[in-house]
Amino acid sequence: MKTIFTIFLTVFLAKSCANENGDIDKAVVEYEATSRGFYKNIKIEDKNLFVINNRNEKPVEVSLSKKEWNELVDAFKEINLEEMKNLKAPTEKRLYDGAAHANITIILDGKTYTTDGFDHGYPPSQIENFISKLIFLTIKE
């Protein structure tokens, strides 16, 4: 019985650690979208969300409800950090000024994960849920 319990506990703990794809509470997340006439920078650090909508502005803290924060945390957990560098942009509007050029960088446990560029508003499907929630939360008024 002890052997079965030990095996179960080991598998359970290993699975728990594997599911901790990254704890957004410990991460620094920075999303940036730029073009000639557009700028947006969103940063999550120390459980705080900041947004800059113009190049010469100072960051403005965005207040989130507990529900909104939890939705963002859940969306963050869906991201496979190791695969971020391999994500392909679904569109290429940024190449001819049809969309702002965007990317996201996540720093967690001393490692930096970043994407290649993609069109603002058209992120790769693997990170779309997180990016969409992040942008939506920063435009609420």
N, C-alpha and C positions, 0 to 999 in steps of 0.2 A: 504494500500500500504506500509506503514511504517513497519507493522508487517511482511509482506512477505519479504521486504528488510532486516529486522533484522534477520529473520530466515535464509535467504540465506547467509548473511554475517557471521553469527555464524557457519553455516555448512561449508562454504568455509574456514574460519579461522581454524576450528577444523581439517578439512581435510589437510590443509597446514601443521599444526603442526604434524599430524600423519604421513605425508609423510617425514618429517624430521627425518628419521630413524637415523640420525646421520650426523653431519656435519664434513667431513674429515678435514676441516680447523681448527677445534677445537679439533680434536682427536690426540692421539698418537697411531700409528699403528706399531706393530713390528712383522715381519715374521722371523722365524728362522728355518733353516734346518741343521741338523748335522748327521754325521756318522763318522766312524773312519778316513776316508780320505777326508771328504768333510765338508765344512762349508759355510753357506751363512746367512747373517743377513741383512734384509732390514727394514729400519725404516722411517716412515713419521712423521714429527713433525714440527709444525709451517709452513706449506706449503712447506717444504723442504723434499727431498727424499735422503736418505743416504744408501750406500751399503758397506758391508764388505764381502769379498770373502775368507778370510783366518783368522784363529783365532788370529793371531798376528798383523793383519793390523789395521790401523786407518780407521774410516769411510771416504768414498769418496762421495761427493755430486754429485748427478746425475741431470743434467740439463734437464728439460722437456719443451717442447713447450706448448703453451696455449691449443692446441688441445689435446695433450697427457694428460695434467693435467685434462682437462674436462672429458676425457674418463675414467680416474681413479676415478674421483668424481662420475660419473654416475654409475660405477660398484660398488662403495662403497655403494651407496644409495640402491642397490639391496639386501644388506645383512640385515637379521633380527638379530640384535644384541642379543636379548633375547634368540634366539634359538641356538646360537653358541655352547653353552655347550652341546647340545643334538645331534650335528652333528656326523654322523658315517662315518668313513673312508671307501671308496669304495674298497680299496685293503689293504693287510697286508704284503707287501714286506719288510717293515722296521723291521719286526719281525725276519727275517733271513738274514739281511744285503743285501737285494735286492734293497733297496732304503733308502735314508736318511730320518730320522725322522723329521717331520716338525710340526709346530703349529703356530698359529697366535693369538696375543693378541691385543685388542683394548681398550684403556682407553678414555672414553668420559664422560664429566660432572661428574667426580669423581667416576664413576663406571668402573669396569674392566670386560671385556668380553673376554673369551678365549675358544679355541677349545681343545678337546682331540687330541692326536697325530694322524697324518696321513702321508702318504707317500709323499715325495717331488715329485712334478710332477703329483700327483694323489689326488688333494684335494676333499673334499666332494662337490657334485654338487651345493649346495646352495651358496658356496663361490668361485666356480671354476673360474667364469668370472673375479672377482677381483684379485684373486691370479695369474691367468695367465697373466693379464695385468701388474701386479706389477713385476713379474719375467721378463717378456719380456722387460719392460722399463729399467730394470737394467742390461740387457746383451747387449743392443745396443752399438755399438762402433763407 
